[in-house]
Amino acid sequence: MIDVALYLTYFLVLASVLLVLGFAIWFLVKNFKKSKNTLAGALVLIIIFLISYFISSGEVYEKFQIGEGLSKLIGGSLITLYIMFAGTIVVAIYAEIAKLFK
């Protein structure tokens, strides 16, 4: 009985993800002019991640069974997180300073 419910859950989660992605792509195609800022933001995030991935070390951690590829992925994700966090802080400070001069 548990197997059937588990497979049903897998199917429903997969169907939900596919529907969300499908409707997102449909909206982007239908309203391309409105979606330019969203696409630009996603492109910037992808570029930041790629730069972070390439500068991260691929150190192998045998104790935790982490190979070079997974290590680079984890390192790139962490560097991306640090860059986005620093960017958020800078934007918040800029917004407060700009508010003072208005």
FENNORRA-V38938 format. One line per field, one symbol per residue. psi: psi as a letter, one per 30 degrees, with the letter a starting at -180 (. if undefined). A space follows every 10 residues. Layout:
psi = ???
This chain:
psi = eeeeeeeeee eeeeeeeeee eeeeeeeeee ieeffeeeee eeeeeeeeee eeeffllhkk jeeghjaeee eeeeeeeeee eeeeeeeeee eeeeeeeeee f.
